[in-house]
Amino acid sequence: MNVRSELPQQSDKPVINQLMTGWDASLKLIFDSRINKTILARRQHYGPLVIQKILYPEGDNPAHGVIIHPPGGVAGGDNLQLTVQMQTESSAVLTTPGATKWYKSAGRQASQQIEMTIDDNGQLEWLPQENIVFDGADVALNTQVNLSETAVFAGWEVVCLGRQASGERWTSGRFRQKLLIKREDRLIWNESALLDPDSRVLRSMAGLHNQVVFGSFVVAAGTAPAEILQSCQEINIDSSADYGVSALPDIFTARYIGPCAQEAKIYFEKLWYCLRPWYGKRSAVRPRIWAT
């Protein structure tokens, strides 16, 4: 594929959907490896969804990028679309500057569609901050990852039902989440959730057990070595939360169900420090935005 180096494209003004029910925003990123350095070869955006200047805190690889939604929150009727393509031998870490706030929807669904495609020997780490689902929010999050035979993906999502800092409970609304991962068009991971405040799974021992924060961390890099899995199993956090890891032939996954989004992120970051030397062949280096 021929791409143009560092060529931003955008419309003159944000796109509003035809029914005037919210903002439509999209961001397309293509990363390429040039002389053994990953660059953002092309970016194209419409509406309020952008990426900050690429940084290189780890040297030439991976490239670090911060995805920003300038309005600061997602309202009913808003539709965000993020498309990322990692070309052969390229590697990147993408994150967000803060929590994504999903506002009360007023009867209109808000959605986020993410599609990530990773070519041979490419690597993408998607490590966003948490999602905060306001009372009354109607949210749909859909992510699909397409991998070549030798591609690597690592990503996490943390969800908080209600604004816990202000004492708000999630008493109305709906939350949908779906993650599909395919390798060479073969489905290797299919995870979905459909929740509303009356869902039995929120209270069930086999579900959230009345906890308000849940998250998952998934790595698609083949079978995790036994010593790596053991090291991850030995990671503890001082908490009443339920958390743990498991490994399948194609997928490593970790779960957190508990009272605190910050605690979930601390747990996942500890796992990341343990896992990255295996799947990424380098030590973990925190994105600079996490320190602000």
Residue, then its C-alpha position, 0 to 999 in steps of 0.5 A: m500500500n502506498v501512503r503519504s508520510e505525515l499527511p493530515q487530512q480533515s474536513d473544514k468543520p465537524v460532521i453532524n449526522q443527518l438527523m441532527t442527533g449527535w456528532d459523527a467523528s472518525l479517525k483513521l491512522i496508518f503506521d508504517s516502518r521506515i528504515n526500522k522506525t515506526i512513523l505515522a504515515r497517514r492520518q485522516h479525521y472528520g469531526p472531534l476525534v484527533i491524535q496528538k503528535i507522535l512521541y518516541p520515549e522508547g527510541d525508534n519503536p514503538a511510536h506512542g500516540v494519544i487519541i483525543h476526543p476534544p468535547g471531553g465526553v460522549a453524548g446520546g447520538d454521538n458516533l465515534q469511529l477509530t480505524v488503525q492499520m499497522q503495516t509490516e514491522s511497525s509497532a505502536v502504543l495508543t492511549t487516551p489522556g483521561a477517562t472517556k465519559w459517556y453522558k446521559s443519552a436522553g433516549r439516543q444511543a452513543s457508540q464507539q466503533i474500533e477496527m484495528t488491522i495488524d500486518d506481518n510482524g506488526q504490534l499494536e498496544w491499545l491501552p486507554q483510560e477507563n470508560i465512565v458510564f453515567d446514569g442514563a447512558d445508552v452505550a455501545l462499544n464494538t472493537q474488532v482486531n484483524l491479525s496476520e499470522t505473525a502480528v501481536f495485539a495487546g489491549w485492555e478496557v475498564v468500565c465504571l458503571g456510574r460516577q462513583a466519585s460523586g456517589e452516583r449509581w447507575t440506575s437507568g440506561r444500557f451498556r453493550q460491549k463486544l470484542l472480536i479478534k481474528r487471526e488470518d480470518r479465523l476467529i480466536w476471541n469473541e467476547s460480548a456483554l449486554l447490561d442494564p441496571d436490572s440485569r441479574v448478572l450485575r448481582s450474580m456471584a457468577g457476574l459482577h456480584n454488585q461491583v461497579v467496575f469491571g475490566s479485561f486485558v487481552v493479549a493475542a501473541g500465541t501461547a504464553p510461556a509457563e513462567i510468564l503465566q506463573s509470574c502473572q498469577e503471583i501479582n497481587i493488589d491490596s483489594s477486596a476485588d476479584y481478579g485473575v489471569s488465564a491462558l488459552p493457546d491463542i489468547f492470554t486474558a486477565r480480569y478485574i471485578g471490583p470497586c475502583a477503576q484506578e485499582a483495575k488500571i494498577y493491576f493491568e499495568k503490573l501485568w503489562y510490565c510482566l507480559r511485555p518482555w514476552y510478547g513485545k521483546r522489550s520492557a514496558v515504558r509508561p506513556r508520558i500522558w499517564a503521569t499528568 
